[in-house]
Each structure stands twice: as C-alpha cells, then as structure tokens.
Amino acid sequence: MSYPQNQSTVKGDLDQGSPIIQTGEISLNTVTREVKRGNQEIVLTSKEYAILEYFMRNPKAILTRQMIENHIWNLSLIRIKFINYISDACETSLT
C-alpha cells in the first residue's frame, strides 16, 4: 500500500480519502492511530494523540485553550467550573 507523500497540504490528503495526515516530518495515520517522525514511531496516550490530530487537522488556525478543551474533552464552561468547585472543595476538606 502506498500513501501520498504530499507534505505541504493536509487538506489535500484528507480530501483524497487518505488516512495519513502529514506535516513536515510528522505523519499521523487516522486508521491505525500510529504517529511517526520520519521512520521513528512515537507512542502517545489517547489524549495526546487526540490533541496532535486536532493540531494537524487545523494547521493554520490559532487554537485557544478553550477550543482545545471543548474539542478534546468536550467540556462546557459550566462543567469546568463545576470540576474546579469540586476540586477546591476536596482540597479544603483535607486541610
């Protein structure tokens, strides 16, 4: 099986149905979830993979922390505040 070697256009590869997203030396296979830099495989956790994929699918976008959190963790601002409240309450009860 041969994958396109186009390193300059992520969108072009995705439009052609290729499972490979490539930016510079980094390639990400969206089917096998393998990440490589050149020929060296990079082992990532599922969240690390999701963040890298999000970055690679949006190479020209300025991604804010909130955008990343919403995409990766799918958390609304209310949920984040609630999690912070619970965390603070637990910390307070320990002291």
Secondary structure in CASP SS format (residue, H / E / C, confidence):
PFRMAT SS
TARGET T0000
AUTHOR 0000-0000-0000
METHOD secondary structure of the structure
MODEL  1
M C 1.00
S C 1.00
Y C 1.00
P C 1.00
Q C 1.00
N C 1.00
Q C 1.00
S C 1.00
T C 1.00
V H 1.00
K H 1.00
G H 1.00
D H 1.00
L H 1.00
D H 1.00
Q C 1.00
G C 1.00
S C 1.00
P C 1.00
I E 1.00
I E 1.00
Q E 1.00
T E 1.00
G C 1.00
E C 1.00
I E 1.00
S E 1.00
L E 1.00
N E 1.00
T C 1.00
V C 1.00
T C 1.00
R C 1.00
E C 1.00
V E 1.00
K E 1.00
R E 1.00
G C 1.00
N C 1.00
Q E 1.00
E E 1.00
I E 1.00
V C 1.00
L C 1.00
T C 1.00
S H 1.00
K H 1.00
E H 1.00
Y H 1.00
A H 1.00
I H 1.00
L H 1.00
E H 1.00
Y H 1.00
F H 1.00
M H 1.00
R H 1.00
N C 1.00
P C 1.00
K C 1.00
A C 1.00
I C 1.00
L C 1.00
T C 1.00
R H 1.00
Q H 1.00
M H 1.00
I H 1.00
E H 1.00
N H 1.00
H H 1.00
I H 1.00
W C 1.00
N C 1.00
L C 1.00
S C 1.00
L H 1.00
I H 1.00
R H 1.00
I H 1.00
K H 1.00
F H 1.00
I H 1.00
N H 1.00
Y H 1.00
I H 1.00
S H 1.00
D H 1.00
A H 1.00
C H 1.00
E H 1.00
T H 1.00
S H 1.00
L H 1.00
T C 1.00
END
